[in-house]
Amino acid sequence: MQTTMQAHLELKYMQEMQRERIALCEQKDKEIEEKKRTVENLEHENRLLRDTITGLREENGRLRQVSLQLISENASVRHDNINTRKENAKLRFRSRA
């Protein structure tokens, strides 16, 4: 009788330990799935950021071209302004004479 009871208790203990191991495995599986989803989300966000960076680099290149064009136009306008001032000075000098 004692050994039957002892065997029954050991069996219950083993079953309880097995349930705990199963619960731990299920919890680890959930954690792994959550981490996989996190990685997938981060990879997606990374792709979006890379696309944004590429777009910003392209826009930066276009803006540099516009900036160089404006610098060139500004130099031309300054040159014209200098010539106009020279002409105005000549006209003032002639009108005084």
C-alpha positions as CSV (number, residue, x, y, z in Angstrom):
1,M,0.0,0.0,0.0
2,Q,2.8,2.4,0.9
3,T,4.7,1.8,-2.4
4,T,1.5,2.3,-4.4
5,M,0.8,5.6,-2.6
6,Q,4.4,6.6,-3.0
7,A,4.3,5.7,-6.7
8,H,1.1,7.6,-7.1
9,L,2.6,10.7,-5.5
10,E,5.7,10.4,-7.6
11,L,3.6,10.2,-10.7
12,K,1.6,13.3,-9.7
13,Y,4.9,15.1,-9.0
14,M,6.3,14.1,-12.4
15,Q,3.0,15.2,-14.1
16,E,3.1,18.6,-12.3
17,M,6.8,19.0,-13.3
18,Q,5.9,18.2,-16.9
19,R,3.0,20.7,-16.9
20,E,5.4,23.3,-15.6
21,R,8.0,22.5,-18.3
22,I,5.2,22.7,-21.0
23,A,4.0,26.0,-19.6
24,L,7.6,27.4,-19.7
25,C,8.0,26.1,-23.3
26,E,4.8,27.8,-24.3
27,Q,5.8,31.0,-22.6
28,K,9.2,30.9,-24.4
29,D,7.4,30.2,-27.7
30,K,5.2,33.3,-27.1
31,E,8.3,35.4,-26.3
32,I,10.1,34.1,-29.5
33,E,7.0,34.9,-31.6
34,E,6.8,38.4,-30.1
35,K,10.5,39.0,-30.8
36,K,10.0,37.8,-34.4
37,R,7.2,40.3,-34.9
38,T,9.4,43.0,-33.3
39,V,12.3,42.1,-35.7
40,E,9.9,42.2,-38.7
41,N,8.5,45.6,-37.6
42,L,12.0,46.9,-37.2
43,E,13.1,45.6,-40.6
44,H,10.0,47.3,-42.2
45,E,10.8,50.5,-40.4
46,N,14.4,50.2,-41.5
47,R,13.3,49.9,-45.1
48,L,11.1,52.9,-44.8
49,L,13.9,54.9,-43.3
50,R,16.3,53.9,-46.0
51,D,13.8,54.9,-48.7
52,T,13.4,58.3,-46.9
53,I,17.1,58.7,-46.8
54,T,17.4,58.0,-50.5
55,G,14.6,60.5,-51.2
56,L,16.3,63.1,-49.1
57,R,19.7,62.5,-50.8
58,E,18.0,63.0,-54.2
59,E,16.2,66.1,-53.0
60,N,19.5,67.4,-51.6
61,G,21.2,66.9,-55.0
62,R,18.4,68.8,-56.7
63,L,18.6,71.6,-54.2
64,R,22.4,71.8,-54.7
65,Q,21.8,72.3,-58.4
66,V,19.3,75.0,-57.8
67,S,21.6,76.7,-55.3
68,L,24.5,76.6,-57.8
69,Q,22.2,78.1,-60.5
70,L,21.1,80.9,-58.1
71,I,24.7,81.6,-57.2
72,S,25.5,81.9,-60.9
73,E,22.5,84.1,-61.6
74,N,23.4,86.3,-58.6
75,A,26.9,86.7,-59.9
76,S,25.5,87.7,-63.2
77,V,23.1,90.3,-61.6
78,R,26.0,91.7,-59.6
79,H,28.1,92.1,-62.7
80,D,25.2,93.8,-64.4
81,N,24.7,96.0,-61.4
82,I,28.4,97.0,-61.4
83,N,28.2,97.9,-65.1
84,T,25.0,99.9,-64.5
85,R,26.8,101.9,-61.7
86,K,29.7,102.6,-64.1
87,E,27.3,103.8,-66.8
88,N,25.4,106.0,-64.2
89,A,28.7,107.4,-63.0
90,K,29.7,108.3,-66.6
91,L,26.4,109.9,-67.3
92,R,26.6,112.0,-64.1
93,F,30.1,113.0,-65.0
94,R,29.0,114.0,-68.5
95,S,25.9,115.9,-67.2
96,R,28.1,118.0,-65.0
97,A,30.4,119.0,-67.8
